[in-house]
């Protein structure tokens, strides 16, 4: 029973966009209701159990001194070898150059692995949260927390977790960017969390397949007048729906798609915000500081559909020099439940890595964002040992703009697996195409 309580306290909130970071004694989760008086996304509210990093690296990708610097990084940690696990939480910081008056960070990949063989899954999740800027001895210091979890129903199996991230720091005088990465208010009352940058405990209600759609929005007066507001991914969580006792299943497919955002709010539409939903306004509006989008999710075993819960956390980035290029991408659930798929019986490498290039990118500064992925076994559902999708490396040269290169890896240990991904280009300061570059190749 204690294992189940630990699972409920430390994992459910972790999957609900990781707003928990340790022991939360005031929380109860029963009959599909998430109740908590305080989340640990706020540094002084709840004591957090911080895990040491087992490995990490961070390197600048490019810098235009006096204007912008962009870093890519990764961090890994392991849960303790014990009968009761917790969500892994790490805290990191970065000393910024003196000219960088503002900065933010977003998620660019995740990798989870059981350390003692294959298991079923009750839920999984990763996120970056509690982002804050502090004054340092030379310049600003960017601090944040990140965490992840992977568990079956008992939450007693040790696991490792890695995340990759991108930090963007800029001089507001030279680059017109405005960021909203505030997690938002914390309350057990849904009406108090309607201005949060996350939604949690959303259920795939009224669906006939495992595919779910969750509309959401951000409203910030600083975004007024922005032609584009980019939605930066910061985290997600999946959890099978339960009633008091968690359940687990084998995994056939896990997929995510953060669709494009628009500076638009629709009259009468219900949006996911915080711990509930909300309908904004009596009329459809453009701009006014709003940006809205829809996120699509799939979490399934061989059964055509099971109830599951989903959560997401994001940031918004606006300003006169922001641009977004988003390839069309969709996710669809595997509907053939006959157990006959191509690739059955073929054991694949648990990790695949591919190199990619995007040409004629029309921005002086360009950054890849992993905003969609689709991981599926080709035969039928299985217990898993590891799962993930992440950008390993990427490069872009502001002095010779136009080509964005990145290396992407996916993991799903078992029989042969199939993966797809979407990379959205976050661009700053539009520029003409490079001399000699052609947006269209000859037939």
C-alpha positions as a printed NumPy array, in Angstrom:
array([[  0.   ,   0.   ,   0.   ],
       [  2.849,   2.389,   0.776],
       [  4.279,   1.782,  -2.688],
       [  0.952,   2.713,  -4.231],
       [  0.727,   5.86 ,  -2.113],
       [  4.244,   6.815,  -3.166],
       [  3.296,   6.275,  -6.775],
       [  0.254,   8.482,  -6.405],
       [  2.09 ,  11.262,  -4.59 ],
       [  5.267,  11.418,  -6.606],
       [  4.328,  10.223, -10.051],
       [  0.856,  11.477, -10.839],
       [  1.902,  15.083, -10.383],
       [  5.122,  14.316, -12.199],
       [  3.088,  13.136, -15.145],
       [  0.855,  16.154, -14.724],
       [  3.697,  18.258, -16.141],
       [  6.094,  17.631, -13.285],
       [  4.854,  20.355, -10.986],
       [  5.767,  18.181,  -8.068],
       [  9.331,  17.809,  -6.944],
       [  9.323,  15.721,  -3.811],
       [  7.245,  14.713,  -0.835],
       [  3.757,  16.209,  -1.012],
       [  1.863,  15.094,   2.055],
       [ -1.267,  17.14 ,   1.416],
       [ -2.118,  15.456,  -1.865],
       [ -4.673,  12.794,  -2.521],
       [ -5.531,  11.28 ,  -5.849],
       [ -8.663,   9.165,  -6.002],
       [-11.556,   8.541,  -8.354],
       [ -9.745,  10.373, -11.135],
       [ -9.505,  13.689,  -9.301],
       [ -6.217,  15.535,  -8.809],
       [ -6.173,  17.507,  -5.554],
       [ -3.223,  19.347,  -4.074],
       [ -2.868,  22.548,  -2.06 ],
       [  0.672,  23.332,  -3.177],
       [  2.899,  22.247,  -6.004],
       [  6.664,  22.297,  -5.805],
       [  7.083,  24.379,  -8.921],
       [  7.506,  27.21 ,  -6.441],
       [ 10.865,  27.047,  -4.666],
       [  9.745,  27.722,  -1.101],
       [  6.408,  25.903,  -1.051],
       [  7.499,  22.273,  -0.695],
       [ 10.835,  20.74 ,   0.211],
       [ 12.187,  18.985,  -2.868],
       [ 14.413,  15.964,  -3.112],
       [ 17.024,  17.007,  -5.67 ],
       [ 18.904,  14.238,  -7.477],
       [ 22.556,  14.592,  -8.486],
       [ 23.332,  14.587, -12.182],
       [ 25.088,  11.407, -13.317],
       [ 26.188,  13.056, -16.568],
       [ 25.73 ,  16.397, -18.257],
       [ 27.149,  18.652, -20.934],
       [ 26.44 ,  22.124, -22.234],
       [ 27.948,  24.06 , -25.11 ],
       [ 27.225,  27.305, -26.994],
       [ 25.864,  26.643, -30.477],
       [ 26.241,  30.186, -31.735],
       [ 26.723,  33.703, -30.382],
       [ 26.344,  37.169, -31.821],
       [ 28.131,  39.101, -29.101],
       [ 25.985,  41.853, -27.68 ],
       [ 22.773,  40.413, -29.126],
       [ 22.188,  36.692, -28.545],
       [ 23.769,  33.444, -27.38 ],
       [ 22.211,  29.98 , -27.722],
       [ 23.28 ,  26.862, -25.828],
       [ 22.375,  23.208, -26.198],
       [ 22.686,  20.892, -23.223],
       [ 21.714,  17.622, -21.665],
       [ 21.471,  16.185, -18.189],
       [ 20.934,  12.672, -16.826],
       [ 20.112,  11.246, -13.411],
       [ 19.111,   7.922, -11.873],
       [ 16.558,   7.   ,  -9.26 ],
       [ 17.76 ,   5.281,  -6.103],
       [ 17.908,   1.513,  -5.778],
       [ 15.076,   1.071,  -3.297],
       [ 11.62 ,  -0.416,  -2.987],
       [  9.985,   2.997,  -3.273],
       [ 10.823,   5.316,  -6.141],
       [ 10.264,   9.031,  -6.655],
       [ 10.131,  11.332,  -9.616],
       [ 13.672,  12.404, -10.515],
       [ 14.224,  16.148, -10.077],
       [ 17.39 ,  18.112, -10.859],
       [ 18.206,  21.786, -10.449],
       [ 20.604,  23.558, -12.792],
       [ 21.827,  27.057, -13.516],
       [ 23.753,  28.947, -16.187],
       [ 25.788,  32.151, -15.862],
       [ 24.851,  34.39 , -18.776],
       [ 26.992,  36.975, -20.58 ],
       [ 26.784,  40.505, -19.214],
       [ 24.772,  41.761, -22.218],
       [ 22.059,  39.085, -21.879],
       [ 19.255,  40.82 , -20.012],
       [ 16.71 ,  38.056, -20.605],
       [ 16.725,  34.319, -21.273],
       [ 14.6  ,  31.205, -21.385],
       [ 14.951,  27.453, -21.751],
       [ 12.848,  24.801, -23.468],
       [ 12.791,  21.023, -23.795],
       [ 14.376,  19.43 , -26.86 ],
       [ 14.171,  15.748, -25.975],
       [ 13.837,  13.045, -23.325],
       [ 15.028,   9.48 , -22.68 ],
       [ 13.756,   7.093, -19.983],
       [ 15.082,   3.615, -19.182],
       [ 14.297,   0.969, -16.577],
       [ 17.529,  -0.214, -14.961],
       [ 16.389,  -3.758, -14.175],
       [ 14.832,  -5.103, -17.352],
       [ 11.479,  -4.722, -19.083],
       [  8.295,  -3.649, -17.318],
       [  4.78 ,  -2.488, -17.969],
       [  4.07 ,   1.243, -17.84 ],
       [  1.574,   3.102, -15.688],
       [  2.868,   6.49 , -16.78 ],
       [  5.834,   8.497, -18.008],
       [  6.751,  12.151, -18.261],
       [  9.429,  14.837, -18.492],
       [  9.413,  18.605, -18.019],
       [ 11.346,  21.802, -17.344],
       [  9.78 ,  24.206, -14.848],
       [ 10.414,  26.874, -12.201],
       [ 12.464,  29.016, -14.606],
       [ 13.801,  32.195, -13.031],
       [ 16.417,  34.874, -13.652],
       [ 18.592,  36.177, -10.831],
       [ 21.253,  38.853, -10.611],
       [ 24.777,  37.443, -10.45 ],
       [ 28.178,  39.02 ,  -9.732],
       [ 28.783,  39.706, -13.439],
       [ 25.504,  39.174, -15.288],
       [ 22.215,  37.344, -14.996],
       [ 21.946,  33.743, -13.78 ],
       [ 19.317,  31.497, -15.342],
       [ 18.024,  28.802, -12.976],
       [ 15.529,  26.021, -13.565],
       [ 14.341,  22.634, -12.412],
       [ 13.737,  19.622, -14.613],
       [ 12.412,  16.175, -13.884],
       [ 11.053,  12.945, -15.221],
       [  9.49 ,   9.669, -14.196],
       [  8.871,   6.182, -15.546],
       [  6.835,   3.653, -13.616],
       [  4.668,   0.586, -13.605],
       [  1.853,   0.387, -11.06 ],
       [  4.022,  -0.221,  -7.983],
       [  6.648,   2.434,  -8.745],
       [  9.373,   0.236,  -7.269],
       [ 11.718,  -0.205, -10.251],
       [ 14.818,   2.022, -10.554],
       [ 15.19 ,   3.966, -13.77 ],
       [ 17.376,   6.505, -15.518],
       [ 16.216,   9.741, -17.077],
       [ 17.855,  12.176, -19.48 ],
       [ 16.657,  15.412, -20.982],
       [ 18.052,  17.679, -23.687],
       [ 17.373,  21.377, -23.704],
       [ 18.064,  24.661, -25.462],
       [ 18.812,  27.955, -23.694],
       [ 18.289,  31.242, -25.527],
       [ 19.688,  34.416, -23.933],
       [ 19.432,  37.83 , -25.539],
       [ 19.893,  41.566, -25.192],
       [ 16.377,  43.11 , -25.184],
       [ 17.819,  46.351, -26.582],
       [ 19.098,  44.602, -29.734],
       [ 16.55 ,  41.817, -30.157],
       [ 12.834,  42.411, -29.641],
       [ 11.756,  39.249, -27.809],
       [  9.286,  38.836, -24.959],
       [  8.978,  35.54 , -23.078],
       [  6.294,  34.146, -20.788],
       [  7.712,  31.129, -18.948],
       [  5.989,  31.722, -15.627],
       [  4.42 ,  28.446, -14.502],
       [  1.383,  30.364, -13.296],
       [ -0.571,  30.273, -10.045],
       [ -0.744,  27.133,  -7.974],
       [ -3.999,  26.104,  -6.406],
       [ -6.213,  23.075,  -5.946],
       [ -9.084,  25.118,  -7.391],
       [ -9.31 ,  24.951, -11.194],
       [-10.663,  28.5  , -11.376],
       [ -7.427,  29.78 ,  -9.811],
       [ -5.177,  28.166, -12.437],
       [ -6.735,  29.583, -15.579],
       [ -3.688,  31.76 , -16.244],
       [ -1.197,  28.913, -15.84 ],
       [  1.169,  27.899, -18.648],
       [  0.324,  24.259, -18.074],
       [ -2.667,  22.006, -18.055],
       [ -2.792,  18.808, -16.041],
       [ -5.039,  15.827, -15.512],
       [ -6.761,  16.252, -18.884],
       [ -8.594,  13.077, -19.924],
       [ -9.148,  11.689, -23.424],
       [-12.891,  12.019, -22.963],
       [-15.441,  11.559, -25.735],
       [-13.004,   9.882, -28.107],
       [-13.468,   6.634, -29.982],
       [ -9.729,   6.053, -30.531],
       [ -6.553,   6.563, -28.516],
       [ -5.983,   9.915, -30.267],
       [ -6.839,  12.933, -28.114],
       [ -6.813,  16.668, -28.756],
       [ -6.235,  19.285, -26.059],
       [ -6.668,  22.981, -26.993],
       [ -4.967,  25.569, -24.789],
       [ -3.826,  29.198, -24.825],
       [ -1.578,  31.813, -23.232],
       [ -2.581,  35.42 , -22.689],
       [  0.041,  38.059, -21.954],
       [ -0.329,  41.813, -22.562],
       [  3.322,  41.908, -23.648],
       [  2.353,  39.819, -26.709],
       [ -0.011,  42.49 , -28.059],
       [  1.15 ,  43.458, -31.547],
       [  3.242,  40.302, -32.11 ],
       [  2.491,  38.852, -35.533],
       [  3.749,  35.498, -34.273],
       [  3.97 ,  34.031, -30.786],
       [  6.038,  30.845, -30.693],
       [  4.964,  28.051, -28.355],
       [  8.056,  26.521, -26.744],
       [  7.715,  22.916, -25.487],
       [  8.657,  22.388, -21.85 ],
       [  7.116,  19.064, -20.869],
       [  4.44 ,  16.415, -21.055],
       [  3.034,  13.526, -19.06 ],
       [  0.957,  10.397, -19.712],
       [ -0.857,   8.309, -17.118],
       [ -3.433,   5.564, -17.47 ],
       [ -6.684,   6.632, -15.857],
       [ -7.43 ,   4.836, -12.598],
       [ -9.722,   4.911,  -9.607],
       [ -7.664,   5.042,  -6.397],
       [ -5.275,   2.287,  -7.52 ],
       [ -2.884,   2.908, -10.415],
       [ -2.89 ,   0.505, -13.35 ],
       [ -0.256,  -0.405, -15.894],
       [ -0.216,  -1.89 , -19.363],
       [  2.175,  -2.879, -22.091],
       [  2.918,  -0.201, -24.678],
       [  2.168,  -0.244, -28.381],
       [  2.351,   3.458, -29.233],
       [  3.177,   6.78 , -27.551],
       [  2.914,   9.962, -29.637],
       [  2.836,  13.742, -29.198],
       [  2.206,  16.685, -31.503],
       [  2.379,  20.31 , -30.356],
       [  0.528,  21.901, -33.248],
       [  1.065,  25.424, -34.557],
       [ -0.11 ,  28.399, -32.531],
       [ -2.064,  31.408, -33.756],
       [ -2.77 ,  34.817, -32.186],
       [ -6.456,  33.918, -32.107],
       [ -9.131,  32.981, -29.583],
       [-12.337,  31.284, -30.663],
       [-15.738,  32.229, -29.295],
       [-17.315,  29.505, -27.196],
       [-14.35 ,  27.111, -27.422],
       [-13.301,  25.226, -24.306],
       [ -9.572,  25.381, -23.567],
       [ -7.501,  23.316, -21.146],
       [ -5.885,  25.509, -18.477],
       [ -4.29 ,  24.499, -15.196],
       [ -6.365,  21.875, -13.434],
       [ -9.551,  22.455, -15.369],
       [-10.934,  24.089, -18.493],
       [-12.212,  27.51 , -19.391],
       [-14.104,  29.368, -22.099],
       [-12.851,  32.856, -22.835],
       [-14.814,  35.792, -24.222],
       [-18.098,  36.397, -25.993],
       [-16.535,  36.812, -29.416],
       [-13.679,  35.456, -31.517],
       [-10.675,  37.772, -31.441],
       [ -7.299,  38.221, -33.107],
       [ -4.219,  39.341, -31.152],
       [ -5.013,  41.142, -27.867],
       [ -2.085,  39.247, -26.333],
       [ -3.582,  35.8  , -26.948],
       [ -2.012,  32.779, -28.613],
       [ -3.847,  29.447, -28.872],
       [ -2.929,  26.003, -30.145],
       [ -3.921,  22.341, -29.951],
       [ -1.805,  19.472, -28.685],
       [ -2.477,  15.925, -29.845],
       [ -1.543,  12.818, -27.863],
       [ -1.672,   9.028, -28.185],
       [ -1.09 ,   6.533, -25.368],
       [ -2.147,   2.968, -26.138],
       [ -1.605,  -0.745, -25.884],
       [ -3.206,  -3.336, -28.205],
       [ -6.655,  -2.232, -27.144],
       [ -8.159,   0.321, -29.513],
       [ -8.746,   2.808, -26.703],
       [ -8.139,   3.094, -22.965],
       [ -8.757,   6.099, -20.756],
       [ -5.583,   8.013, -20.002],
       [ -4.607,  11.35 , -18.522],
       [ -2.33 ,  13.869, -20.159],
       [ -0.546,  17.061, -19.111],
       [  1.619,  19.647, -20.832],
       [  3.682,  22.711, -19.918],
       [  4.906,  25.336, -22.411],
       [  6.255,  28.872, -22.73 ],
       [  5.275,  31.645, -25.1  ],
       [  7.812,  33.767, -26.991],
       [  6.64 ,  36.849, -28.88 ],
       [  8.024,  40.035, -30.359],
       [  8.405,  41.789, -33.673],
       [ 11.355,  39.63 , -34.771],
       [  9.947,  36.161, -33.981],
       [  9.125,  33.678, -36.721],
       [  8.087,  30.032, -36.789],
       [  8.322,  27.452, -39.574],
       [  6.364,  24.307, -38.784],
       [  6.259,  21.285, -41.107],
       [  2.863,  19.599, -41.489],
       [  2.711,  16.67 , -39.086],
       [ -0.051,  14.445, -37.796],
       [ -0.249,  11.441, -35.495],
       [ -2.726,   8.598, -35.872],
       [ -3.242,   5.581, -33.622],
       [ -2.529,   2.053, -34.791],
       [ -6.018,   0.651, -35.23 ],
       [ -5.251,  -2.898, -36.422],
       [ -5.745,  -4.988, -33.272],
       [ -5.277,  -8.321, -35.037],
       [ -1.647,  -8.539, -33.926],
       [ -0.393,  -8.808, -37.504],
       [  1.963,  -5.946, -38.368],
       [  5.004,  -5.791, -40.591],
       [  8.263,  -6.262, -38.745],
       [  7.041,  -8.829, -36.211],
       [  9.788, -10.898, -34.693],
       [ 12.584,  -8.592, -35.85 ],
       [ 14.638,  -7.352, -32.913],
       [ 15.898,  -3.86 , -33.648],
       [ 18.577,  -1.65 , -32.187],
       [ 16.918,   0.11 , -29.236],
       [ 18.269,   3.49 , -30.376],
       [ 18.259,   4.874, -33.909],
       [ 20.018,   8.1  , -34.918],
       [ 19.532,  10.095, -38.126],
       [ 21.051,  13.3  , -39.529],
       [ 18.934,  16.043, -41.064],
       [ 19.417,  19.31 , -42.96 ],
       [ 16.908,  22.079, -43.635],
       [ 17.921,  24.53 , -46.355],
       [ 17.004,  28.134, -47.2  ],
       [ 15.977,  29.02 , -43.659],
       [ 15.085,  32.742, -43.916],
       [ 16.296,  33.881, -40.479],
       [ 19.57 ,  35.247, -39.193],
       [ 19.144,  33.15 , -36.046],
       [ 17.426,  29.75 , -36.267],
       [ 16.856,  27.063, -33.624],
       [ 15.252,  23.589, -33.939],
       [ 12.454,  22.627, -31.545],
       [ 11.339,  19.002, -31.167],
       [  7.559,  19.495, -31.182],
       [  6.327,  16.095, -32.339],
       [  7.204,  12.424, -32.176],
       [  5.537,   9.068, -32.797],
       [  7.04 ,   5.915, -31.236],
       [  5.422,   2.55 , -31.924],
       [  6.176,  -1.15 , -31.875],
       [  5.627,  -2.782, -35.252],
       [  4.175,  -6.051, -34.004],
       [  2.044,  -5.66 , -30.894],
       [  2.248,  -4.106, -27.459],
       [  5.209,  -5.043, -25.252],
       [  6.77 ,  -4.342, -21.933],
       [  9.436,  -1.736, -22.429],
       [ 12.898,  -1.085, -21.062],
       [ 13.636,   2.274, -22.648],
       [ 11.82 ,   4.938, -24.622],
       [ 12.56 ,   8.455, -25.824],
       [ 13.146,  11.022, -28.559],
       [ 15.807,  13.743, -28.441],
       [ 17.95 ,  16.105, -30.512],
       [ 21.571,  15.093, -29.936],
       [ 23.33 ,  17.913, -31.752],
       [ 22.467,  20.841, -33.977],
       [ 24.194,  23.743, -35.709],
       [ 23.407,  27.041, -37.415],
       [ 25.681,  29.863, -38.545],
       [ 24.207,  33.378, -38.185],
       [ 27.056,  34.756, -40.318],
       [ 26.037,  32.489, -43.196],
       [ 22.354,  31.78 , -42.5  ],
       [ 20.239,  29.336, -44.423],
       [ 21.15 ,  25.774, -43.376],
       [ 19.966,  24.235, -40.115],
       [ 21.519,  20.867, -39.287],
       [ 20.476,  18.521, -36.485],
       [ 20.946,  14.922, -35.342],
       [ 17.941,  13.18 , -33.822],
       [ 17.698,   9.923, -31.856],
       [ 14.715,   7.801, -30.87 ],
       [ 14.535,   4.782, -28.567],
       [ 12.056,   1.965, -27.97 ],
       [ 13.577,  -1.328, -26.847],
       [ 11.749,  -4.453, -28.055],
       [ 10.778,  -5.958, -31.383],
       [ 11.26 ,  -3.684, -34.369],
       [  9.949,  -0.179, -33.801],
       [  8.974,   2.693, -36.014],
       [  9.445,   6.375, -35.271],
       [  8.596,   9.73 , -36.796],
       [  9.319,  13.224, -35.58 ],
       [  8.616,  16.894, -36.212],
       [ 11.093,  19.718, -35.798],
       [  9.707,  23.25 , -35.762],
       [ 12.096,  26.07 , -36.679],
       [ 12.184,  28.963, -34.231],
       [ 13.595,  31.946, -36.111],
       [ 14.631,  35.468, -35.17 ],
       [ 15.228,  38.417, -37.495],
       [ 14.051,  37.531, -41.013],
       [ 16.69 ,  37.887, -43.754],
       [ 16.733,  37.324, -47.522],
       [ 17.877,  33.921, -48.709],
       [ 21.594,  33.419, -49.036],
       [ 23.127,  34.386, -52.365],
       [ 22.884,  31.382, -54.65 ],
       [ 20.333,  29.612, -52.471],
       [ 17.197,  28.452, -54.208],
       [ 13.953,  27.692, -52.416],
       [ 13.071,  25.174, -55.088],
       [ 15.247,  22.603, -56.791],
       [ 14.88 ,  21.946, -60.528],
       [ 12.938,  18.856, -61.538]])
